[in-house]
Amino acid sequence: MANNVAALKAEAWSSVMQEVLREAFVGKFISNTKFEGLFNGNDTVHFPHLTPIVSQDLTTSYTSVTVQNLVTADETFVLDTRKHFAFEISNEDMIEMAISPESQAVQDGAHAFANDYDNLIMAEYANAGIVMDGTDIGGSAGDISFDKDNAYETIVTINQKLDEANVPAEGRFLIVDPKRKAQMLQMPELLRSTDMGDRTITGGVVGTIDNTTIYYSNNLVTETGTTHLLAGQSKPISFAANIKPKVEITTSDYRNSFAALVKAQTKFGVKTFADGARKLVDVPVVA
């Protein structure tokens, strides 16, 4: 008799992958997943909606009304990114190395997928409806020279722009890179988001300033000397995956060697709809 625990291992490894993904996926804080269930068997979901009705002038109560046309706009959400990983490991190695679901290889794979998700989400700065500039905080035109001395002013100005766009006050955020995180941790205005006041910074959260939650990520886009910080309100960027990472193990019973093939894949996409764009702020800073 031979025990076969391949199925159990596959399920356990999948569970650990999802757990690691949740911890590493900073983009989850600003991502709306309401379209997730609509991609069953689809690559594209249509999101039709009416363009806004606007008020018209009325000279007197006897004046003829102006009839507006109802116009339907159609925005689409497409899943067009595929990623995978695969590696081999022999039955002997699994025993002698005491391979477990918490193995480094599986965790590395989960982090790789989380980075792929975040990279696509952070690139949505290009679709932000509000773009900051150095002149917004009294500097010169171009990228903002963001540091601990003007960080507070920058955040206040971000909130001013969101206020002017009639964006709700609750749930506002700013995502910074590690360089800005290190600078902001020296700010007296930073309120650590815990019951105890000061705490260990975990889960991508740095703290709170002016009712704005500060997150940090290694995946903000940096190009030609500019790093694009992301600010906004609630969850302006939509994210969905119709193939969620799940570890599959093809054992030696189905292969011509004593090695098992460990593999996982995912298919996903992001979209910033028009309503999300008005709540999203691109904050280009000097890298």
LOBAMAR-433443 format. One record per atom (N, C-alpha, C, O): residue in one letter; x, y, z. Coordinates in steps of 0.05 Angstrom, whole numbers, padded with zeros to 5 digits, always signed. Example, Ala and Ser with C-alpha at 12.3 -4.5 7.8 and 13.67 -1.06 7.14 Angstrom:
<rs>
A+00264-00114+00156A+00246-00090+00156A+00264-00066+00156A+00285-00066+00169S+00257-00045+00142S+00273-00021+00143S+00258+00001+00157S+00268+00023+00161
</rs>
This chain:
<rs>
M+00017-00024+00000M+00000+00000+00000M+00018+00025+00000M+00038+00026+00014A+00010+00045-00015A+00025+00070-00016A+00007+00093-00011A-00014+00096-00023N+00015+00110+00008N+00000+00134+00014N+00003+00154-00009N+00025+00157-00019N-00017+00168-00015N-00016+00189-00035N-00027+00215-00022N-00051+00217-00020V-00010+00234-00015V-00018+00258-00002V-00016+00282-00020V-00017+00305-00011A-00013+00277-00046A-00010+00299-00065A-00033+00318-00065A-00029+00342-00065A-00058+00308-00064A-00081+00325-00065A-00082+00343-00040A-00088+00367-00041L-00076+00331-00017L-00076+00346+00008L-00055+00368+00007L-00060+00390+00016K-00031+00361-00003K-00010+00381-00005K-00018+00404-00023K-00014+00427-00017A-00030+00397-00046A-00038+00418-00065A-00058+00437-00052A-00055+00461-00055E-00077+00427-00037E-00097+00444-00024E-00084+00461-00003E-00090+00485+00000A-00066+00449+00013A-00052+00465+00034A-00035+00487+00022A-00034+00509+00032W-00021+00480+00000W-00004+00500-00012W-00020+00523-00024W-00012+00546-00022S-00043+00516-00035S-00061+00537-00046S-00070+00556-00025S-00071+00580-00028S-00077+00545-00002S-00086+00561+00021S-00065+00580+00030S-00070+00604+00035V-00040+00570+00031V-00018+00588+00040V-00013+00609+00019V-00007+00632+00026M-00016+00602-00007M-00011+00622-00028M-00031+00645-00025M-00023+00669-00026Q-00056+00639-00021Q-00076+00660-00018Q-00071+00677+00007Q-00075+00702+00006E-00062+00665+00029E-00056+00680+00053E-00033+00699+00048E-00034+00722+00057V-00012+00690+00035V+00011+00707+00029V+00003+00730+00010V+00012+00753+00013L-00014+00723-00010L-00023+00744-00028L-00038+00766-00014L-00033+00790-00019R-00055+00759+00005R-00070+00779+00020R-00051+00798+00035R-00057+00822+00037E-00030+00787+00046E-00012+00803+00062E+00006+00821+00044E+00012+00843+00052A+00013+00811+00020A+00032+00826+00004A+00019+00845-00016A+00032+00862-00027F-00007+00842-00020F-00022+00856-00041F-00031+00883-00031F-00054+00886-00022V-00014+00904-00032V-00020+00930-00022V-00043+00943-00038V-00059+00958-00027G-00044+00936-00064G-00065+00948-00081G-00093+00941-00072G-00112+00954-00081K-00096+00920-00055K-00123+00913-00046K-00136+00936-00031K-00161+00938-00030F-00120+00954-00019F-00131+00975-00003F-00146+00996-00020F-00164+01009-00011I-00139+00998-00046I-00151+01018-00063I-00165+01005-00087I-00172+01019-00106S-00170+00979-00086S-00182+00965-00108S-00210+00956-00102S-00216+00945-00081N-00227+00961-00121N-00255+00952-00120N-00257+00926-00135N-00249+00924-00159T-00268+00905-00123T-00269+00879-00135T-00298+00871-00142T-00304+00847-00145K-00316+00891-00145K-00344+00885-00149K-00349+00871-00176K-00370+00859-00179F-00330+00873-00195F-00334+00860-00221F-00323+00832-00221F-00326+00818-00242E-00312+00823-00199E-00298+00797-00199E-00316+00774-00209E-00307+00759-00225G-00340+00773-00199G-00358+00750-00206G-00370+00752-00234G-00383+00733-00242L-00366+00774-00248L-00378+00777-00275L-00361+00765-00297L-00370+00763-00320F-00337+00756-00290F-00319+00746-00311F-00319+00715-00313F-00300+00703-00321N-00342+00703-00306N-00344+00674-00309N-00346+00667-00338N-00366+00671-00351G-00324+00656-00349G-00323+00649-00378G-00319+00673-00396G-00321+00670-00420N-00314+00696-00385N-00311+00721-00401N-00284+00733-00398N-00270+00728-00378D-00276+00748-00418D-00252+00765-00416D-00260+00794-00412D-00244+00810-00402T-00284+00801-00420T-00293+00829-00420T-00320+00832-00407T-00338+00816-00412V-00323+00852-00391V-00349+00859-00379V-00356+00888-00388V-00339+00906-00386H-00381+00892-00397H-00390+00918-00405H-00403+00932-00381H-00418+00919-00366F-00398+00957-00378F-00409+00973-00356F-00424+00997-00367F-00413+01019-00366P-00448+00993-00377P-00463+01015-00388P-00475+01032-00366P-00483+01022-00345H-00476+01058-00370H-00488+01076-00351H-00497+01102-00365H-00487+01108-00386L-00515+01116-00352L-00525+01141-00364L-00505+01164-00358L-00495+01166-00335T-00501+01181-00377T-00486+01205-00372T-00502+01223-00353T-00527+01222-00354P-00489+01240-00338P-00504+01256-00318P-00524+01275-00330P-00520+01287-00351I-00547+01277-00315I-00567+01298-00322I-00557+01324-00310I-00548+01325-00287V-00560+01346-00325V-00552+01372-00315V-00576+01390-00312V-00595+01387-00327S-00575+01409-00294S-00597+01428-00290S-00596+01450-00312S-00575+01457-00321Q-00620+01460-00319Q-00622+01480-00340Q-00634+01506-00328Q-00649+01504-00308D-00628+01528-00340D-00640+01553-00331D-00670+01553-00338D-00678+01542-00358L-00686+01566-00321L-00715+01569-00325L-00722+01598-00319L-00720+01607-00296T-00730+01613-00339T-00736+01641-00336T-00760+01646-00317T-00758+01661-00298T-00782+01633-00323T-00806+01634-00306T-00818+01606-00305T-00809+01588-00320S-00838+01603-00289S-00851+01577-00287S-00868+01571-00312S-00878+01548-00315Y-00871+01591-00330Y-00886+01587-00354Y-00868+01581-00378Y-00877+01575-00400T-00842+01584-00374T-00823+01580-00395T-00823+01550-00404T-00824+01532-00387S-00820+01546-00430S-00818+01518-00440S-00793+01505-00429S-00772+01517-00428V-00796+01480-00422V-00773+01466-00412V-00755+01456-00434V-00764+01453-00457T-00730+01453-00428T-00711+01441-00448T-00708+01412-00442T-00699+01404-00420V-00715+01396-00461V-00714+01367-00458V-00686+01356-00465V-00676+01361-00486Q-00675+01342-00446Q-00648+01331-00450Q-00651+01302-00460Q-00669+01287-00453N-00631+01294-00476N-00630+01267-00485N-00616+01250-00464N-00595+01258-00453L-00626+01226-00459L-00612+01207-00442L-00592+01193-00460L-00598+01180-00480V-00567+01195-00451V-00545+01183-00467V-00532+01161-00451V-00525+01165-00427T-00528+01138-00463T-00515+01116-00449T-00486+01115-00457T-00479+01115-00481A-00469+01114-00437A-00440+01110-00442A-00433+01081-00435A-00445+01069-00417D-00415+01069-00449D-00407+01041-00445D-00377+01040-00439D-00361+01044-00457E-00370+01033-00415E-00342+01028-00408E-00338+00998-00405E-00356+00984-00395T-00315+00989-00413T-00310+00960-00411T-00287+00954-00392T-00269+00970-00389F-00288+00931-00381F-00267+00921-00363F-00257+00895-00374F-00272+00876-00378V-00231+00894-00380V-00219+00871-00394V-00198+00858-00377V-00181+00872-00365L-00199+00832-00376L-00177+00816-00363L-00158+00808-00385L-00164+00791-00402D-00134+00820-00385D-00116+00815-00408D-00087+00810-00399D-00069+00811-00415T-00083+00803-00373T-00056+00797-00364T-00056+00769-00352T-00072+00762-00335R-00037+00753-00361R-00033+00726-00351R-00005+00723-00340R+00014+00733-00351K-00003+00710-00317K+00022+00704-00304K+00022+00675-00294K+00001+00665-00288H+00045+00663-00291H+00047+00636-00280H+00075+00632-00268H+00093+00647-00273F+00077+00611-00252F+00103+00601-00244F+00101+00571-00243F+00080+00559-00240A+00124+00558-00246A+00125+00529-00244A+00154+00520-00236A+00173+00533-00244F+00155+00499-00220F+00181+00488-00214F+00178+00458-00208F+00156+00449-00202E+00200+00444-00211E+00200+00415-00205E+00213+00409-00178E+00231+00423-00169I+00203+00389-00165I+00216+00379-00141I+00211+00349-00139I+00188+00340-00143S+00231+00335-00132S+00228+00306-00132S+00216+00296-00106S+00216+00310-00086N+00205+00272-00107N+00194+00260-00083N+00214+00258-00061N+00209+00263-00038E+00239+00251-00069E+00261+00249-00049E+00266+00276-00036E+00270+00277-00012D+00267+00297-00052D+00272+00323-00041D+00250+00332-00022D+00255+00344-00002M+00225+00325-00030M+00202+00333-00013M+00205+00321+00015M+00197+00333+00035I+00215+00296+00015I+00218+00283+00041I+00242+00293+00056I+00240+00300+00080E+00266+00295+00043E+00290+00302+00057E+00291+00331+00064E+00304+00339+00084M+00278+00348+00048M+00278+00377+00055M+00254+00384+00072M+00251+00408+00080A+00238+00365+00079A+00213+00370+00095A+00197+00392+00083A+00189+00411+00096I+00192+00389+00057I+00176+00410+00042I+00149+00412+00054I+00135+00392+00059S+00140+00436+00059S+00114+00441+00071S+00100+00463+00055S+00113+00476+00038P+00074+00468+00060P+00060+00489+00046P+00073+00516+00050P+00070+00534+00034E+00087+00520+00072E+00100+00545+00078E+00127+00548+00065E+00143+00565+00072S+00133+00530+00046S+00160+00530+00034S+00166+00557+00020S+00147+00571+00012Q+00191+00564+00019Q+00200+00589+00008Q+00191+00592-00021Q+00184+00614-00030A+00191+00570-00036A+00184+00571-00064A+00156+00581-00068A+00150+00597-00085V+00137+00569-00052V+00109+00577-00055V+00105+00606-00046V+00090+00620-00059Q+00118+00614-00024Q+00115+00641-00015Q+00127+00661-00036Q+00115+00682-00041D+00149+00653-00048D+00161+00670-00068D+00142+00673-00092D+00139+00695-00103G+00129+00651-00099G+00110+00652-00121G+00086+00670-00115G+00078+00686-00132A+00076+00669-00091A+00054+00686-00082A+00062+00715-00083A+00047+00732-00092H+00086+00721-00073H+00096+00749-00073H+00099+00759-00102H+00094+00782-00108A+00107+00741-00120A+00111+00749-00148A+00084+00756-00160A+00081+00776-00174F+00063+00740-00154F+00036+00747-00164F+00026+00773-00152F+00015+00790-00166A+00031+00777-00126A+00022+00802-00113A+00036+00826-00125A+00023+00847-00129N+00062+00823-00132N+00076+00845-00145N+00064+00851-00172N+00061+00874-00181D+00057+00829-00187D+00044+00833-00213D+00018+00849-00211D+00013+00867-00226Y+00002+00842-00191Y-00023+00856-00186Y-00018+00886-00180Y-00030+00903-00192D+00001+00890-00161D+00006+00918-00153D+00018+00934-00175D+00011+00958-00178N+00036+00922-00191N+00048+00937-00214N+00027+00948-00233N+00028+00970-00242L+00007+00931-00238L-00014+00940-00257L-00032+00961-00244L-00041+00980-00257I-00038+00958-00218I-00055+00977-00204I-00041+01004-00202I-00053+01025-00208M-00015+01004-00194M-00001+01030-00190M+00003+01044-00217M+00006+01069-00217A+00003+01030-00239A+00006+01042-00265A-00019+01058-00273A-00018+01073-00293E-00040+01055-00258E-00065+01070-00264E-00062+01100-00257E-00081+01115-00261Y-00039+01109-00247Y-00035+01137-00243Y-00040+01152-00269Y-00049+01175-00269A-00035+01139-00291A-00038+01151-00318A-00067+01158-00324A-00072+01174-00342N-00086+01146-00310N-00114+01151-00315N-00127+01168-00293N-00151+01170-00291A-00110+01180-00275A-00121+01196-00254A-00134+01221-00265A-00124+01234-00284G-00157+01229-00254G-00171+01253-00262G-00158+01278-00252G-00163+01300-00263I-00142+01276-00231I-00129+01299-00219I-00099+01295-00219I-00089+01274-00211V-00084+01314-00230V-00055+01312-00232V-00043+01336-00217V-00048+01359-00223M-00026+01330-00197M-00014+01351-00181M+00011+01362-00195M+00020+01351-00215D+00020+01385-00186D+00043+01399-00198D+00057+01414-00175D+00045+01421-00155G+00083+01419-00179G+00098+01434-00159G+00086+01461-00152G+00089+01470-00129T+00073+01473-00171T+00060+01500-00166T+00037+01498-00146T+00029+01518-00134D+00026+01474-00143D+00004+01470-00125D+00012+01475-00095D-00005+01481-00079I+00038+01471-00090I+00047+01476-00062I+00067+01499-00061I+00084+01500-00044G+00064+01517-00080G+00081+01541-00079G+00108+01538-00091G+00125+01555-00087G+00114+01516-00105G+00140+01512-00117G+00139+01519-00147G+00121+01533-00156S+00158+01509-00161S+00160+01513-00190S+00145+01491-00205S+00138+01470-00194A+00139+01497-00230A+00124+01477-00247A+00141+01452-00249A+00165+01452-00250G+00127+01429-00251G+00140+01404-00253G+00135+01386-00229G+00117+01390-00214D+00153+01367-00225D+00150+01348-00203D+00153+01362-00176D+00167+01382-00173I+00139+01350-00156I+00140+01361-00129I+00165+01350-00115I+00170+01326-00115S+00179+01367-00101S+00202+01358-00085S+00191+01351-00057S+00192+01366-00038F+00181+01326-00056F+00167+01317-00032F+00186+01307-00011F+00203+01289-00016D+00185+01319+00013D+00201+01310+00035D+00185+01315+00061D+00162+01324+00060K+00197+01309+00084K+00182+01311+00109K+00174+01339+00116K+00155+01344+00131D+00188+01359+00104D+00182+01387+00111D+00158+01397+00096D+00144+01415+00106N+00152+01386+00072N+00128+01396+00058N+00108+01374+00054N+00088+01378+00039A+00112+01351+00066A+00093+01329+00063A+00065+01337+00073A+00045+01330+00060Y+00064+01350+00096Y+00038+01358+00107Y+00024+01377+00088Y+00000+01374+00083E+00038+01396+00078E+00026+01416+00059E+00016+01401+00034E-00005+01408+00023T+00031+01382+00025T+00024+01367+00001T-00002+01351+00006T-00020+01351-00012I-00004+01339+00029I-00029+01323+00035I-00053+01341+00038I-00075+01335+00029V-00049+01364+00051V-00071+01384+00054V-00080+01393+00026V-00104+01396+00022T-00061+01397+00008T-00068+01406-00019T-00083+01384-00034T-00101+01390-00050I-00074+01359-00031I-00088+01337-00043I-00117+01336-00034I-00135+01333-00051N-00121+01340-00009N-00149+01340+00002N-00165+01364-00009N-00189+01362-00013Q-00151+01386-00012Q-00165+01410-00023Q-00175+01404-00051Q-00198+01410-00058K-00158+01391-00067K-00166+01385-00095K-00189+01364-00095K-00207+01366-00112L-00188+01345-00077L-00210+01326-00076L-00236+01340-00066L-00258+01333-00076D-00233+01358-00048D-00256+01374-00039D-00269+01389-00062D-00293+01390-00065E-00251+01402-00078E-00261+01418-00100E-00275+01401-00121E-00291+01411-00136A-00267+01375-00122A-00279+01357-00141A-00304+01343-00129A-00315+01325-00141N-00312+01352-00105N-00336+01341-00092N-00333+01311-00086N-00352+01296-00087V-00308+01303-00079V-00303+01276-00072V-00308+01273-00041V-00298+01290-00026P-00322+01252-00033P-00327+01248-00004P-00301+01249+00013P-00280+01241+00003A-00304+01257+00038A-00280+01260+00055A-00271+01233+00067A-00247+01230+00073E-00290+01215+00071E-00282+01190+00084E-00267+01172+00065E-00272+01171+00041G-00248+01156+00076G-00234+01136+00061G-00212+01147+00043G-00205+01134+00023R-00202+01171+00048R-00180+01182+00031R-00153+01169+00038R-00148+01161+00061F-00136+01167+00018F-00111+01153+00021F-00089+01166+00005F-00094+01182-00013L-00064+01159+00012L-00040+01167-00003L-00021+01143-00002L-00015+01133+00020I-00011+01134-00025I+00008+01113-00026I+00035+01125-00033I+00038+01139-00053V+00055+01119-00016V+00082+01131-00020V+00102+01108-00024V+00096+01084-00019D+00125+01115-00034D+00147+01095-00038D+00163+01093-00012D+00160+01109+00006P+00182+01073-00010P+00198+01070+00014P+00214+01095+00022P+00218+01101+00046K+00223+01110+00002K+00239+01135+00008K+00222+01155+00023K+00230+01166+00043R+00197+01159+00013R+00179+01178+00026R+00169+01167+00052R+00164+01183+00071K+00166+01141+00054K+00157+01129+00079K+00177+01135+00101K+00170+01144+00123A+00203+01132+00095A+00224+01137+00115A+00224+01166+00124A+00229+01172+00147Q+00219+01184+00105Q+00218+01212+00112Q+00193+01219+00129Q+00195+01234+00148M+00171+01207+00122M+00146+01214+00136M+00145+01203+00164M+00132+01214+00182L+00159+01181+00169L+00160+01170+00196L+00174+01189+00216L+00172+01185+00240Q+00188+01209+00206Q+00200+01229+00223Q+00182+01253+00228Q+00189+01272+00243M+00158+01253+00217M+00140+01276+00219M+00124+01275+00246M+00113+01254+00253P+00123+01297+00260P+00107+01297+00285P+00077+01296+00279P+00062+01288+00296E+00069+01304+00255E+00040+01304+00248E+00029+01276+00243E+00005+01272+00243L+00047+01256+00240L+00038+01229+00233L+00026+01215+00257L+00039+01212+00278L+00001+01207+00254L-00012+01192+00275L-00012+01162+00268L-00023+01154+00247R+00001+01146+00284R+00002+01118+00279R-00025+01106+00283R-00039+01111+00303S-00034+01089+00264S-00061+01080+00264S-00064+01055+00281S-00067+01033+00271T-00064+01058+00307T-00069+01036+00325T-00083+01045+00350T-00085+01069+00355D-00094+01026+00364D-00107+01033+00389D-00088+01044+00410D-00095+01059+00428M-00062+01037+00407M-00042+01045+00427M-00028+01071+00418M-00010+01080+00433G-00034+01082+00395G-00020+01105+00386G+00004+01097+00370G+00003+01096+00346D+00027+01091+00383D+00050+01081+00370D+00048+01051+00366D+00038+01037+00384R+00056+01040+00344R+00056+01012+00339R+00076+01005+00318R+00087+01022+00305T+00080+00979+00314T+00097+00970+00292T+00082+00974+00266T+00058+00967+00264I+00095+00984+00246I+00082+00989+00221I+00081+00963+00205I+00101+00951+00199T+00056+00954+00199T+00053+00929+00185T+00031+00932+00164T+00016+00951+00163G+00031+00912+00146G+00009+00911+00126G+00009+00933+00107G-00013+00939+00095G+00031+00947+00102G+00031+00969+00082G+00021+00995+00093G+00019+01015+00078V+00013+00997+00119V+00002+01021+00130V+00023+01036+00145V+00037+01025+00162V+00026+01062+00139V+00045+01079+00154V+00032+01094+00176V+00043+01095+00198G+00009+01105+00171G-00005+01121+00192G-00026+01138+00179G-00036+01133+00157T-00034+01160+00193T-00055+01178+00184T-00047+01207+00188T-00035+01214+00208I-00052+01223+00167I-00048+01252+00168I-00072+01265+00156I-00080+01258+00134D-00083+01285+00170D-00106+01300+00160D-00128+01282+00149D-00139+01286+00127N-00135+01262+00165N-00156+01242+00158N-00150+01227+00132N-00168+01216+00119T-00124+01225+00125T-00115+01210+00102T-00098+01187+00111T-00077+01191+00124T-00105+01163+00103T-00089+01139+00110T-00065+01137+00091T-00069+01138+00066I-00041+01134+00102I-00017+01132+00086I-00009+01103+00084I-00004+01090+00104Y-00006+01093+00059Y+00004+01067+00054Y+00031+01069+00040Y+00038+01091+00030Y+00046+01047+00039Y+00071+01048+00024Y+00073+01023+00006Y+00062+01002+00013S+00087+01027-00016S+00089+01005-00035S+00116+01007-00050S+00125+01029-00055N+00128+00984-00057N+00152+00984-00073N+00145+00986-00103N+00163+00987-00120N+00119+00985-00110N+00112+00982-00138N+00101+01007-00151N+00090+01006-00173L+00104+01030-00138L+00097+01055-00151L+00114+01059-00176L+00138+01051-00175V+00103+01071-00196V+00118+01074-00221V+00139+01096-00219V+00132+01118-00211T+00164+01090-00226T+00185+01110-00228T+00196+01109-00256T+00204+01088-00267E+00197+01133-00269E+00207+01134-00296E+00219+01162-00301E+00208+01182-00292T+00242+01162-00314T+00257+01187-00320T+00257+01207-00297T+00251+01231-00301G+00265+01198-00274G+00268+01215-00251G+00243+01223-00236G+00244+01239-00218T+00220+01211-00244T+00195+01218-00231T+00183+01193-00218T+00181+01172-00231T+00174+01195-00193T+00159+01174-00180T+00131+01183-00177T+00125+01205-00167H+00112+01166-00185H+00083+01174-00185H+00070+01163-00160H+00062+01139-00159L+00068+01180-00139L+00052+01172-00116L+00023+01173-00124L+00015+01187-00142L+00007+01156-00110L-00022+01155-00116L-00038+01164-00092L-00033+01154-00069A-00057+01181-00096A-00075+01190-00075A-00103+01187-00086A-00108+01185-00110G-00123+01188-00067G-00150+01186-00076G-00169+01180-00054G-00163+01184-00030Q-00193+01170-00061Q-00214+01165-00041Q-00226+01138-00047Q-00233+01131-00070S-00230+01123-00025S-00244+01097-00026S-00228+01078-00044S-00204+01074-00040K-00242+01065-00064K-00229+01045-00081K-00234+01053-00110K-00252+01042-00123P-00219+01072-00121P-00224+01083-00147P-00216+01064-00170P-00225+01068-00193I-00199+01045-00165I-00189+01027-00186I-00202+00999-00183I-00202+00988-00161S-00214+00990-00205S-00226+00963-00204S-00206+00942-00211S-00190+00945-00230F-00207+00920-00196F-00189+00897-00201F-00205+00871-00201F-00224+00868-00185A-00198+00853-00219A-00211+00827-00219A-00193+00806-00230A-00175+00812-00247A-00196+00782-00221A-00182+00759-00232A-00201+00736-00235A-00215+00728-00216N-00203+00725-00260N-00221+00702-00263N-00207+00676-00261N-00219+00655-00259I-00180+00677-00260I-00164+00654-00252I-00148+00662-00228I-00127+00676-00231K-00157+00654-00204K-00142+00661-00180K-00121+00640-00175K-00124+00617-00179P-00098+00649-00164P-00075+00631-00161P-00082+00607-00143P-00091+00610-00121K-00078+00584-00155K-00082+00559-00140K-00060+00540-00148K-00056+00535-00172V-00046+00529-00129V-00024+00511-00134V-00035+00484-00144V-00053+00472-00132E-00024+00475-00167E-00030+00449-00177E-00005+00432-00177E+00017+00442-00183I-00007+00407-00169I+00016+00389-00168I+00011+00365-00186I-00008+00350-00182T+00028+00362-00206T+00027+00338-00223T+00048+00319-00213T+00072+00325-00214T+00039+00297-00202T+00058+00278-00189T+00071+00260-00209T+00064+00259-00232S+00090+00244-00198S+00106+00226-00215S+00088+00204-00227S+00097+00191-00246D+00064+00199-00216D+00046+00179-00227D+00038+00186-00256D+00032+00168-00272Y+00039+00212-00263Y+00030+00221-00289Y+00054+00232-00306Y+00050+00243-00327R+00078+00228-00296R+00101+00239-00309R+00122+00216-00312R+00120+00195-00300N+00142+00221-00329N+00162+00201-00334N+00187+00204-00316N+00208+00195-00323S+00183+00216-00292S+00205+00218-00273S+00193+00217-00245S+00169+00215-00241F+00211+00218-00225F+00202+00218-00197F+00199+00246-00186F+00198+00251-00162A+00198+00266-00204A+00195+00293-00196A+00166+00302-00200A+00153+00295-00219A+00156+00318-00181A+00130+00330-00183A+00133+00358-00195A+00152+00372-00189L+00113+00365-00212L+00113+00392-00223L+00093+00409-00207L+00070+00403-00206V+00104+00430-00195V+00087+00449-00180V+00083+00474-00197V+00102+00486-00206K+00058+00481-00201K+00052+00504-00219K+00028+00519-00210K+00011+00509-00195A+00026+00544-00218A+00003+00561-00212A+00001+00582-00234A+00021+00590-00245Q-00023+00591-00239Q-00028+00612-00259Q-00049+00631-00249Q-00064+00625-00230T-00050+00655-00261T-00070+00675-00255T-00075+00691-00280T-00058+00696-00296K-00100+00700-00282K-00108+00718-00304K-00124+00741-00292K-00143+00736-00277F-00116+00766-00297F-00128+00788-00283F-00127+00814-00300F-00115+00814-00322G-00139+00834-00290G-00139+00860-00303G-00148+00882-00284G-00159+00877-00263V-00142+00907-00292V-00151+00930-00276V-00164+00950-00294V-00159+00950-00318K-00180+00967-00283K-00194+00988-00298K-00201+01011-00280K-00211+01007-00258T-00195+01036-00289T-00204+01059-00275T-00227+01071-00291T-00223+01084-00312F-00251+01067-00281F-00275+01078-00295F-00276+01109-00290F-00261+01120-00274A-00293+01122-00305A-00295+01151-00304A-00300+01161-00276A-00288+01181-00267D-00318+01147-00261D-00324+01155-00234D-00300+01151-00216D-00296+01167-00197G-00284+01131-00221G-00260+01126-00205G-00238+01147-00211G-00224+01155-00193A-00237+01155-00236A-00216+01173-00245A-00218+01200-00230A-00198+01212-00223R-00243+01209-00225R-00246+01235-00212R-00238+01233-00183R-00235+01254-00170K-00235+01209-00172K-00227+01205-00144K-00198+01198-00141K-00189+01192-00119L-00183+01197-00163L-00155+01188-00163L-00137+01211-00170L-00142+01226-00188V-00115+01213-00154V-00096+01236-00157V-00068+01225-00163V-00058+01209-00149D-00057+01235-00185D-00029+01229-00192D-00012+01251-00178D-00015+01274-00183V+00007+01242-00161V+00025+01261-00147V+00053+01255-00156V+00068+01240-00143P+00062+01268-00179P+00089+01263-00189P+00110+01277-00171P+00108+01301-00167V+00129+01262-00161V+00149+01274-00143V+00177+01267-00155V+00180+01249-00170V+00196+01283-00147V+00224+01279-00155V+00233+01252-00143V+00232+01248-00119A+00242+01234-00160A+00249+01207-00151A+00273+01208-00132A+00281+01187-00122
</rs>
